[in-house]
C-alpha cells in the first residue's frame, strides 16, 4: 500500500526546467528517487536504470521528457516511466511528488522504491482472430512479444526458438561467460504464461506464405495473421584444415557454447587459449578468459576492431587488454589447426601462414555471424546476397504484407547521420530489440508512424566502450577528445564534416548525449569538435529530425 515519505534535505520543488536531481527518501534504507523537471512539471521516478542499474542522474534529459541512461542507451519517458528505447525491459516506477509544510514528499510503496522499477503491464487473456508468430528467441523476439502486450495487443502470440532456454541477455555470454541460464534469462516461464505468450522450443523448417503457416522440424504447424522473423545470426566457421575435425574448437552464440568453453578451461585454468578473430566477440572473450590463462588473439587487421573503429582507437583496446596478459598476433592469417600430441582428437596448436605455431589447449573462433535464414531458401522469398532480408522503414518484408524481419537478418533503410535512407544491416543487441518494439507498434497500432532510433552498442574491452551511430557508407576522418593514452576518450567518426558515429570510454554521458543530438540533426561538425567543442555543452532542441 502506498505511503507518504519525506524527501531528505529538500524544502521545495525548486528544480529548473531540464534539471534532474537524485534525492534520498527518509525512512527507507538506501531509498532514493530521481526528480526531473520537464515543461514546468516536476516528476519523481526510480533513480536507477532498469537495465544494469546505472544512476539515471548521470543520464541525458531532453526537452520533451526522454531520459537516456549514460551506460547503454536505455531510454525512458519521464511522464509515464515507460521504456522508449532498448535495452531496458522494465519501466521506471513513478511517484506522486508534492510540497507540504515546508518539505517535499513522495507517495509510493517501500518495495517499489527499493526495487527502482515497476513490472510492465502484460497480463492478458487472448481474444479475437489475430495470431502473431515470432520466429526466434533473442533480443528482437523479446522486444516484440513484450511490446505487443504493453501496447494492448490481445491476440495470440507464439514464439518459436531453437535454443534450449527462454530469451537471455546474450551480451553476457561473450562479456562474462555466464553458463547458468537462470542468471541471464530475461523473464521466467511464469511471466510468459501470465502474458499469454506461448513459448515453443523447436526449429522452424519452412514457411508457406500463401497459407500463412510455419512448419517445424518436430512436425508441428502454426498458423499466423502476422509473422515476425527474428532468427538472429549463425556464427561463421573457419573452413581450414583441422577446424572441423578436431575437438576443443568452439564457437560462441549460446549457453551450451559457454558451458563447453568453460568445461575445456576447467577449474584449474592455466590453459593455452587461442582466440581467432579480433572484433568484438573475440576481444570480449579474450578479456573474460585472461585471468589465470595464457590467451592469444589472432587478427587479420593491423589493430583490433580496425574495420569498425580504426587503427588508432583499436590500438587503445589492444593496449588495455594486453595489460591483462593477453598476447596479440595482428596482421596474421590462420593456416590450420594441428592435433595435440597427447590426444590426436583434440586441438594442440594453431598454425599461422607466416610459420608461427601457437600452442592451444582450446580455440575460440569469433569471426562474425551470417543471417540465420536457411529456412527461407526455398520459400520464394527474396534474400540479399549476404542471406539477409530487405525490409522497409517499418521492418515489413518487401512483397510480403504482414511479414516482418528484425535484428541480425534485416537489411533496412537507415536514416541516421550519413545513412540517407540507404540499406544497411546492423548486428547490435539494441537495434534488434528496438526494431522488435517498432514492429509491435505497427501491429498493435497500424496507423501510428514508426519511431526512429539511433543504433547503440557497448562492449567490455578492459574498460567499458559505448558507441552510437553507424557507418554504412564508411568514414573518412576521426577526431579524438580526452586522454586516449589513458583509455579516457571520445572518438568522433566523420564523413566529410558530418559526425556519423561516436565511441567513448570513461567519458559518460558523451555517447548518450551524442545519440540524442543525432536524432535532432544537431551534432557539432567535425571541425568544431577538433577545435575543442564539447557535445555536453550543446543544447537539445525538441524537434526530432530523423
VEXDREN-2710 file (C-alpha; in Angstrom, 1 decimal):
% VEXDREN-2710
k/r/px/py/pz
1/UNK/0.0/0.0/0.0
2/UNK/1.3/3.4/-0.9
3/UNK/2.6/5.6/1.9
4/UNK/3.9/9.1/2.3
5/UNK/7.7/9.5/2.5
6/UNK/9.6/12.7/3.2
7/UNK/12.5/13.7/0.9
8/UNK/15.6/14.3/2.8
9/UNK/17.0/17.9/2.8
10/UNK/14.6/19.4/0.4
11/UNK/12.1/22.1/1.4
12/UNK/10.7/23.0/-2.0
13/UNK/10.4/21.7/-5.6
14/UNK/12.9/24.2/-6.8
15/UNK/14.3/22.4/-9.9
16/UNK/14.6/24.3/-13.1
17/UNK/13.3/23.0/-16.4
18/UNK/15.7/20.4/-17.7
19/UNK/17.2/19.7/-14.3
20/UNK/17.4/16.3/-12.6
21/UNK/18.4/15.5/-9.1
22/UNK/18.8/12.3/-7.1
23/UNK/17.4/12.6/-3.6
24/UNK/17.2/10.3/-0.6
25/UNK/13.9/9.1/0.9
26/UNK/13.7/9.3/4.7
27/UNK/12.6/6.1/6.5
28/UNK/13.8/3.7/3.7
29/UNK/17.4/2.4/4.0
30/UNK/19.2/3.3/0.7
31/UNK/15.9/4.6/-0.6
32/UNK/16.4/7.0/-3.5
33/UNK/14.3/8.6/-6.2
34/UNK/15.1/10.9/-9.1
35/UNK/13.4/14.2/-9.5
36/UNK/13.3/15.7/-13.0
37/UNK/11.6/18.9/-14.2
38/UNK/10.2/19.0/-17.8
39/UNK/7.8/21.5/-19.2
40/UNK/7.2/23.2/-15.9
41/UNK/6.3/19.9/-14.1
42/UNK/8.5/18.1/-11.6
43/UNK/8.4/14.3/-11.8
44/UNK/9.5/11.7/-9.3
45/UNK/10.7/8.3/-10.5
46/UNK/13.1/5.4/-10.0
47/UNK/16.6/6.6/-9.6
48/UNK/18.4/3.8/-11.4
49/UNK/18.2/2.4/-14.9
50/UNK/16.3/-0.9/-15.0
51/UNK/18.8/-2.5/-17.4
52/UNK/22.0/-2.7/-15.4
53/UNK/21.3/-0.2/-12.6
54/UNK/23.2/2.8/-13.7
55/UNK/22.3/6.0/-11.8
56/UNK/20.0/8.0/-14.0
57/UNK/21.2/11.2/-12.6
58/UNK/24.2/10.7/-14.9
59/UNK/21.9/10.4/-18.0
60/UNK/20.6/12.8/-20.5
61/UNK/17.2/14.6/-20.2
62/UNK/15.6/16.1/-23.3
63/UNK/13.1/18.9/-23.5
64/UNK/10.3/16.6/-24.5
65/UNK/10.9/14.3/-21.5
66/UNK/13.1/11.5/-22.7
67/UNK/15.6/10.3/-20.1
68/UNK/18.5/8.3/-21.6
69/UNK/20.9/6.2/-19.5
70/UNK/24.5/7.1/-19.8
71/UNK/25.7/3.5/-20.0
72/UNK/23.9/1.6/-22.7
73/UNK/21.3/3.9/-24.2
74/UNK/18.2/2.7/-22.4
75/UNK/15.6/5.5/-22.6
76/UNK/12.5/6.2/-20.5
77/UNK/9.6/8.6/-20.7
78/UNK/9.7/10.8/-17.5
79/UNK/6.0/11.4/-17.7
80/UNK/5.0/7.8/-17.6
81/UNK/8.2/5.9/-16.7
82/UNK/7.6/3.7/-19.8
83/UNK/10.6/2.4/-21.9
84/UNK/11.2/4.4/-25.0
85/UNK/14.4/2.6/-26.3
86/UNK/16.2/-0.6/-25.6
87/UNK/17.9/-2.4/-23.8
88/UNK/15.8/-1.9/-20.7
89/UNK/12.7/-4.1/-20.5
90/UNK/11.2/-2.9/-17.2
91/UNK/9.8/0.7/-17.0
92/UNK/10.6/3.1/-14.2
93/UNK/8.3/3.4/-11.2
94/UNK/6.6/6.8/-10.9
95/UNK/5.6/8.5/-7.7
96/UNK/3.4/11.4/-6.7
97/UNK/5.5/14.3/-5.5
98/UNK/4.4/17.4/-3.7
99/UNK/5.2/20.1/-1.2
100/UNK/3.7/20.2/2.3
101/UNK/4.6/22.2/5.4
102/UNK/8.0/23.4/4.1
103/UNK/9.1/20.0/2.9
104/UNK/8.8/17.7/-0.1
105/UNK/7.1/14.3/-0.1
106/UNK/6.5/11.4/-2.4
107/UNK/3.8/8.8/-2.2
108/UNK/4.7/5.2/-3.0
109/UNK/5.3/1.6/-1.8
110/UNK/8.6/0.9/0.0
111/UNK/9.3/-2.2/-2.0
112/UNK/8.8/-0.3/-5.3
113/UNK/11.1/2.5/-4.2
114/UNK/13.8/0.0/-3.3
115/UNK/13.3/-2.0/-6.5
116/UNK/13.8/1.1/-8.6
117/UNK/11.5/-0.3/-11.3
118/UNK/7.9/-1.5/-11.9
119/UNK/6.7/-4.5/-13.7
120/UNK/5.3/-3.9/-17.2
121/UNK/1.6/-4.4/-17.6
122/UNK/1.5/-7.5/-19.9
123/UNK/-1.2/-9.7/-18.3
124/UNK/-3.6/-10.8/-21.0
125/UNK/-6.4/-13.2/-21.8
126/UNK/-6.3/-13.7/-25.6
127/UNK/-9.3/-12.9/-27.7
128/UNK/-10.1/-12.4/-31.4
129/UNK/-8.7/-13.9/-34.6
130/UNK/-5.2/-12.3/-34.7
131/UNK/-2.3/-14.6/-34.4
132/UNK/1.3/-13.4/-34.2
133/UNK/4.1/-15.9/-34.7
134/UNK/7.6/-14.8/-33.8
135/UNK/10.5/-17.0/-35.1
136/UNK/13.5/-16.6/-32.8
137/UNK/14.2/-16.2/-29.1
138/UNK/16.7/-13.4/-28.9
139/UNK/16.6/-9.6/-28.3
140/UNK/14.4/-8.8/-31.2
141/UNK/11.9/-11.6/-30.3
142/UNK/11.8/-10.4/-26.7
143/UNK/11.3/-6.8/-27.7
144/UNK/8.4/-7.8/-30.0
145/UNK/6.4/-10.0/-27.7
146/UNK/6.6/-7.8/-24.6
147/UNK/5.8/-4.6/-26.6
148/UNK/2.8/-6.2/-28.2
149/UNK/1.3/-6.9/-24.8
150/UNK/2.3/-3.5/-23.4
151/UNK/0.6/-1.8/-26.4
152/UNK/-2.6/-3.6/-25.9
153/UNK/-2.5/-6.4/-28.5
154/UNK/-4.7/-9.2/-27.2
155/UNK/-4.4/-11.7/-30.0
156/UNK/-2.5/-15.0/-29.8
157/UNK/1.3/-14.8/-29.6
158/UNK/3.6/-17.8/-30.2
159/UNK/7.4/-17.5/-30.0
160/UNK/9.4/-20.4/-31.6
161/UNK/13.0/-20.7/-30.7
162/UNK/15.5/-23.5/-31.3
163/UNK/17.6/-22.5/-28.2
164/UNK/17.1/-24.7/-25.1
165/UNK/16.2/-21.7/-22.9
166/UNK/13.9/-18.7/-22.7
167/UNK/15.2/-15.4/-24.1
168/UNK/18.5/-14.5/-22.4
169/UNK/20.8/-11.4/-22.1
170/UNK/23.1/-12.7/-24.8
171/UNK/25.5/-9.9/-24.3
172/UNK/26.6/-11.6/-21.1
173/UNK/27.8/-14.7/-22.9
174/UNK/30.9/-13.2/-24.5
175/UNK/31.4/-10.4/-22.0
176/UNK/31.2/-12.5/-18.8
177/UNK/30.9/-16.2/-20.0
178/UNK/27.9/-16.9/-17.7
179/UNK/26.8/-20.5/-18.1
180/UNK/23.7/-20.5/-15.9
181/UNK/20.6/-19.7/-17.8
182/UNK/18.7/-18.8/-14.6
183/UNK/21.1/-15.8/-14.2
184/UNK/20.6/-14.4/-17.7
185/UNK/17.1/-15.3/-18.7
186/UNK/15.2/-12.1/-19.1
187/UNK/11.8/-13.5/-18.0
188/UNK/10.6/-16.6/-16.3
189/UNK/8.2/-19.1/-17.8
190/UNK/5.5/-17.8/-15.3
191/UNK/5.9/-14.4/-16.8
192/UNK/5.3/-15.6/-20.4
193/UNK/2.3/-17.7/-19.1
194/UNK/0.8/-14.6/-17.4
195/UNK/1.2/-12.6/-20.6
196/UNK/-0.4/-15.5/-22.6
197/UNK/2.7/-15.8/-24.8
198/UNK/3.3/-19.4/-25.9
199/UNK/7.0/-20.4/-25.9
200/UNK/7.9/-23.2/-28.2
201/UNK/11.3/-24.9/-28.2
202/UNK/11.6/-26.2/-31.8
203/UNK/13.3/-25.3/-35.0
204/UNK/11.5/-23.8/-38.0
205/UNK/11.8/-26.0/-41.1
206/UNK/9.8/-23.9/-43.6
207/UNK/7.1/-21.2/-44.1
208/UNK/4.2/-21.3/-46.5
209/UNK/3.5/-17.6/-47.1
210/UNK/0.3/-18.4/-49.2
211/UNK/-1.4/-20.4/-46.4
212/UNK/0.3/-18.3/-43.7
213/UNK/1.7/-21.3/-41.8
214/UNK/5.0/-22.2/-40.2
215/UNK/6.2/-25.8/-40.1
216/UNK/8.8/-27.0/-37.6
217/UNK/11.2/-29.9/-37.6
218/UNK/9.1/-31.7/-34.9
219/UNK/6.2/-31.9/-37.5
220/UNK/4.0/-29.2/-36.0
221/UNK/2.4/-26.3/-37.8
222/UNK/1.5/-22.9/-36.6
223/UNK/-0.9/-20.5/-38.5
224/UNK/-0.4/-16.8/-38.3
225/UNK/-2.0/-13.5/-39.4
226/UNK/1.2/-11.6/-38.7
227/UNK/4.7/-13.1/-38.8
228/UNK/7.9/-11.7/-37.3
229/UNK/11.2/-13.2/-38.5
230/UNK/13.8/-12.7/-35.7
231/UNK/16.0/-15.8/-36.1
232/UNK/19.3/-13.9/-35.5
233/UNK/22.7/-15.0/-36.7
234/UNK/24.8/-18.2/-37.1
235/UNK/28.4/-18.0/-36.1
236/UNK/30.9/-18.3/-39.0
237/UNK/33.2/-21.3/-39.0
238/UNK/36.8/-21.4/-40.4
239/UNK/36.9/-23.6/-43.5
240/UNK/40.5/-24.5/-42.8
241/UNK/42.3/-27.9/-42.1
242/UNK/41.7/-29.2/-38.6
243/UNK/39.0/-26.7/-37.6
244/UNK/36.2/-29.1/-38.4
245/UNK/37.9/-32.3/-37.4
246/UNK/39.4/-31.5/-34.0
247/UNK/37.6/-31.1/-30.7
248/UNK/38.1/-28.2/-28.2
249/UNK/37.5/-25.7/-31.0
250/UNK/34.4/-23.6/-30.1
251/UNK/32.1/-21.0/-31.5
252/UNK/30.2/-18.7/-29.1
253/UNK/26.5/-17.9/-29.5
254/UNK/24.5/-19.9/-27.0
255/UNK/24.6/-21.1/-23.4
256/UNK/25.8/-24.6/-24.4
257/UNK/28.7/-22.9/-26.2
258/UNK/29.7/-21.1/-23.0
259/UNK/29.3/-24.3/-21.0
260/UNK/31.6/-26.2/-23.4
261/UNK/34.3/-23.5/-23.3
262/UNK/34.3/-23.3/-19.5
263/UNK/34.4/-27.1/-19.4
264/UNK/37.5/-27.1/-21.6
265/UNK/39.1/-24.4/-19.5
266/UNK/38.5/-26.3/-16.3
267/UNK/38.5/-25.2/-12.7
268/UNK/42.3/-25.2/-12.5
269/UNK/42.6/-23.0/-15.6
270/UNK/46.2/-22.5/-16.7
271/UNK/45.3/-23.2/-20.3
272/UNK/46.7/-22.0/-23.6
273/UNK/43.8/-20.4/-25.4
274/UNK/43.8/-19.0/-28.9
275/UNK/41.1/-16.6/-30.0
276/UNK/40.7/-16.4/-33.7
277/UNK/39.2/-13.0/-34.6
278/UNK/39.9/-9.6/-33.2
279/UNK/36.5/-8.0/-33.4
280/UNK/34.0/-7.6/-30.6
281/UNK/33.3/-11.3/-29.7
282/UNK/37.0/-12.3/-29.9
283/UNK/38.1/-9.3/-27.8
284/UNK/35.4/-9.8/-25.2
285/UNK/36.2/-13.5/-24.8
286/UNK/39.9/-12.7/-24.6
287/UNK/39.2/-10.2/-21.8
288/UNK/36.9/-12.7/-20.0
289/UNK/39.4/-15.6/-20.1
290/UNK/42.5/-13.6/-19.4
291/UNK/42.7/-14.4/-15.7
292/UNK/45.0/-17.4/-14.9
293/UNK/45.2/-18.5/-18.6
294/UNK/47.6/-17.7/-21.4
295/UNK/45.4/-16.1/-24.1
296/UNK/46.5/-15.2/-27.6
297/UNK/44.4/-13.2/-30.1
298/UNK/44.9/-13.7/-33.8
299/UNK/43.5/-11.0/-36.1
300/UNK/43.9/-10.2/-39.8
301/UNK/43.7/-6.4/-39.2
302/UNK/46.6/-4.3/-38.1
303/UNK/44.8/-3.4/-34.9
304/UNK/41.8/-5.0/-33.1
305/UNK/38.4/-3.7/-34.4
306/UNK/40.2/-1.7/-37.1
307/UNK/37.4/-2.2/-39.6
308/UNK/34.8/-0.5/-37.3
309/UNK/36.8/1.7/-35.0
310/UNK/40.0/2.5/-37.0
311/UNK/43.6/1.6/-36.1
312/UNK/44.2/4.5/-33.7
313/UNK/41.3/3.6/-31.5
314/UNK/41.8/-0.2/-32.0
315/UNK/45.3/0.1/-30.5
316/UNK/43.8/1.6/-27.4
317/UNK/41.8/-1.5/-26.8
318/UNK/44.8/-3.7/-27.6
319/UNK/46.8/-1.9/-25.0
320/UNK/44.1/-2.2/-22.4
321/UNK/43.7/-6.0/-22.9
322/UNK/47.4/-6.5/-23.2
323/UNK/47.7/-5.3/-19.6
324/UNK/45.8/-8.4/-18.6
325/UNK/48.5/-10.6/-20.2
326/UNK/46.7/-11.2/-23.5
327/UNK/49.1/-11.5/-26.4
328/UNK/48.3/-10.4/-30.0
329/UNK/49.3/-11.6/-33.5
330/UNK/47.8/-8.9/-35.7
331/UNK/48.1/-8.7/-39.5
332/UNK/48.1/-12.5/-39.3
333/UNK/46.3/-15.3/-41.2
334/UNK/45.5/-18.7/-39.9
335/UNK/46.7/-21.7/-41.9
336/UNK/45.4/-24.7/-39.9
337/UNK/44.7/-26.4/-36.6
338/UNK/47.0/-29.2/-35.6
339/UNK/46.2/-32.1/-33.2
340/UNK/47.6/-32.4/-29.7
341/UNK/50.5/-34.8/-29.2
342/UNK/48.7/-36.2/-26.1
343/UNK/45.3/-36.7/-27.8
344/UNK/45.1/-36.7/-31.6
345/UNK/41.3/-35.9/-31.4
346/UNK/41.9/-32.6/-29.7
347/UNK/43.5/-29.4/-30.9
348/UNK/47.1/-28.8/-29.9
349/UNK/48.1/-25.8/-31.8
350/UNK/47.0/-23.1/-34.3
351/UNK/49.4/-22.7/-37.2
352/UNK/49.7/-19.2/-38.9
353/UNK/50.6/-18.7/-42.5
354/UNK/53.9/-17.0/-41.5
355/UNK/55.1/-20.2/-39.9
356/UNK/54.2/-19.3/-36.3
357/UNK/52.8/-22.1/-34.2
358/UNK/50.6/-21.1/-31.3
359/UNK/50.1/-23.8/-28.5
360/UNK/46.4/-24.3/-27.9
361/UNK/44.5/-26.4/-25.4
362/UNK/41.4/-24.8/-26.8
363/UNK/40.4/-22.4/-29.5
364/UNK/37.5/-20.0/-29.7
365/UNK/36.5/-18.7/-33.2
366/UNK/34.9/-15.3/-33.2
367/UNK/34.9/-14.1/-36.8
368/UNK/31.3/-12.8/-37.1
369/UNK/27.9/-14.2/-38.0
370/UNK/25.8/-14.8/-41.0
371/UNK/22.0/-14.2/-41.1
372/UNK/20.2/-17.4/-39.9
373/UNK/17.7/-17.6/-42.8
374/UNK/18.3/-21.1/-44.1
375/UNK/14.7/-22.0/-43.5
376/UNK/13.7/-19.3/-46.1
377/UNK/15.8/-20.5/-49.0
378/UNK/13.0/-22.5/-50.7
379/UNK/10.0/-20.3/-49.8
380/UNK/10.2/-17.9/-52.7
381/UNK/11.2/-15.0/-50.5
382/UNK/14.0/-12.9/-52.0
383/UNK/17.2/-12.9/-49.9
384/UNK/20.0/-10.4/-50.2
385/UNK/23.5/-11.5/-51.2
386/UNK/24.5/-12.0/-47.6
387/UNK/21.4/-14.0/-46.8
388/UNK/19.5/-11.2/-45.1
389/UNK/16.0/-9.9/-45.8
390/UNK/15.2/-6.5/-47.2
391/UNK/12.6/-4.5/-45.4
392/UNK/11.1/-1.0/-45.4
393/UNK/11.2/1.5/-42.6
394/UNK/8.6/-0.4/-40.6
395/UNK/10.7/-3.6/-41.0
396/UNK/8.0/-5.2/-43.2
397/UNK/9.4/-7.5/-45.7
398/UNK/9.2/-6.3/-49.3
399/UNK/6.4/-8.1/-51.2
400/UNK/5.1/-9.8/-48.0
401/UNK/2.4/-7.8/-46.3
402/UNK/2.2/-8.6/-42.6
403/UNK/5.6/-10.3/-42.5
404/UNK/8.4/-8.5/-40.7
405/UNK/12.1/-9.1/-40.3
406/UNK/14.2/-7.7/-37.5
407/UNK/17.7/-8.0/-35.9
408/UNK/20.7/-9.7/-37.5
409/UNK/18.7/-10.9/-40.5
410/UNK/17.2/-7.5/-41.5
411/UNK/18.6/-5.1/-44.1
412/UNK/16.6/-1.9/-43.7
413/UNK/16.7/1.8/-44.7
414/UNK/19.0/3.7/-42.3
415/UNK/18.1/7.4/-41.7
416/UNK/20.6/8.2/-39.1
417/UNK/23.5/10.6/-39.9
418/UNK/25.2/9.7/-43.2
419/UNK/22.6/7.0/-43.9
420/UNK/20.4/8.9/-46.4
421/UNK/17.9/6.0/-46.3
422/UNK/20.4/3.6/-47.7
423/UNK/20.0/-0.1/-46.9
424/UNK/22.1/-1.5/-44.1
425/UNK/22.2/-4.5/-41.8
426/UNK/23.3/-3.9/-38.1
427/UNK/24.2/-6.7/-35.7
428/UNK/23.5/-4.8/-32.4
429/UNK/21.5/-6.0/-29.4
430/UNK/19.8/-2.7/-29.0
431/UNK/18.9/-2.5/-32.7
432/UNK/17.2/-5.9/-32.6
433/UNK/15.2/-5.0/-29.6
434/UNK/14.2/-1.6/-30.8
435/UNK/13.2/-2.9/-34.2
436/UNK/11.1/-5.5/-32.4
437/UNK/9.4/-2.7/-30.4
438/UNK/8.8/-0.9/-33.7
439/UNK/7.2/-3.9/-35.3
440/UNK/5.0/-4.4/-32.2
441/UNK/3.8/-0.8/-32.6
442/UNK/3.0/-1.4/-36.2
443/UNK/0.9/-4.5/-35.4
444/UNK/-0.9/-3.1/-32.4
445/UNK/-1.4/0.4/-33.8
446/UNK/-1.2/0.2/-37.6
447/UNK/-1.9/3.9/-38.2
448/UNK/1.0/5.1/-36.0
449/UNK/4.2/6.1/-37.8
450/UNK/7.3/4.1/-36.9
451/UNK/9.6/5.7/-34.3
452/UNK/13.2/6.3/-35.3
453/UNK/16.1/5.3/-33.1
454/UNK/19.9/5.7/-33.3
455/UNK/21.9/2.4/-33.1
456/UNK/23.7/1.9/-29.8
457/UNK/26.1/-0.8/-28.7
458/UNK/28.6/-1.4/-25.9
459/UNK/31.5/-3.7/-25.2
460/UNK/33.8/-4.9/-22.4
461/UNK/37.3/-4.3/-23.6
462/UNK/39.3/-3.8/-20.4
463/UNK/37.1/-0.8/-19.8
464/UNK/33.5/-0.1/-20.9
465/UNK/33.1/1.1/-24.5
466/UNK/30.0/3.0/-25.6
467/UNK/29.1/3.5/-29.3
468/UNK/26.2/5.2/-31.2
469/UNK/25.5/5.8/-34.8
470/UNK/26.5/3.7/-37.8
471/UNK/28.9/3.9/-40.8
472/UNK/27.1/2.2/-43.7
473/UNK/28.9/4.5/-46.1
474/UNK/32.2/4.4/-44.2
475/UNK/34.0/7.3/-42.5
476/UNK/37.0/9.3/-43.7
477/UNK/38.1/11.3/-40.7
478/UNK/38.4/10.9/-36.9
479/UNK/38.6/13.4/-34.0
480/UNK/39.7/12.2/-30.6
481/UNK/39.0/14.2/-27.5
482/UNK/40.1/13.3/-23.9
483/UNK/43.2/11.3/-22.9
484/UNK/43.4/8.4/-25.3
485/UNK/46.7/7.2/-23.7
486/UNK/44.7/6.6/-20.5
487/UNK/41.7/5.0/-22.4
488/UNK/39.6/8.0/-21.5
489/UNK/38.4/9.4/-24.8
490/UNK/35.6/10.3/-27.1
491/UNK/36.1/9.4/-30.8
492/UNK/34.0/11.2/-33.4
493/UNK/33.8/9.5/-36.8
494/UNK/33.1/11.7/-39.7
495/UNK/32.0/11.5/-43.3
496/UNK/33.2/14.9/-44.5
497/UNK/32.1/17.3/-41.8
498/UNK/29.2/15.2/-40.6
499/UNK/29.6/13.0/-37.5
500/UNK/28.2/9.6/-38.3
501/UNK/29.3/7.6/-35.2
502/UNK/30.7/8.3/-31.7
503/UNK/32.6/5.9/-29.4
504/UNK/33.6/6.7/-25.9
505/UNK/35.3/5.3/-22.8
506/UNK/35.2/6.9/-19.3
507/UNK/33.5/10.0/-20.8
508/UNK/29.8/9.5/-19.9
509/UNK/27.4/10.7/-20.9
510/UNK/29.0/11.7/-24.2
511/UNK/27.6/8.7/-26.1
512/UNK/24.0/9.2/-24.9
513/UNK/24.1/12.9/-25.5
514/UNK/25.5/12.3/-29.0
515/UNK/22.7/9.9/-29.8
516/UNK/20.1/12.5/-28.8
517/UNK/21.9/15.2/-30.9
518/UNK/21.9/12.8/-33.9
519/UNK/18.2/12.3/-33.6
520/UNK/17.8/16.0/-33.9
521/UNK/20.5/16.6/-36.6
522/UNK/22.3/18.9/-34.2
523/UNK/25.7/17.2/-33.8
524/UNK/28.6/19.6/-33.9
525/UNK/30.7/19.4/-37.1
526/UNK/34.0/17.6/-37.1
527/UNK/35.8/20.9/-37.4
528/UNK/34.0/22.3/-34.3
529/UNK/34.9/19.1/-32.3
530/UNK/38.5/19.3/-33.5
531/UNK/38.6/22.9/-32.2
532/UNK/37.6/21.6/-28.7
533/UNK/33.8/21.9/-28.7
534/UNK/32.1/19.5/-26.3
535/UNK/28.8/17.8/-27.1
536/UNK/27.9/18.1/-23.4
537/UNK/27.7/21.9/-23.9
538/UNK/25.3/21.7/-26.9
539/UNK/21.6/22.3/-26.1
540/UNK/18.9/19.9/-27.2
541/UNK/16.1/21.2/-29.3
542/UNK/12.7/19.5/-29.1
543/UNK/12.3/18.8/-32.8
544/UNK/13.2/15.3/-34.0
545/UNK/14.7/15.3/-37.5
546/UNK/15.2/11.6/-38.4
END
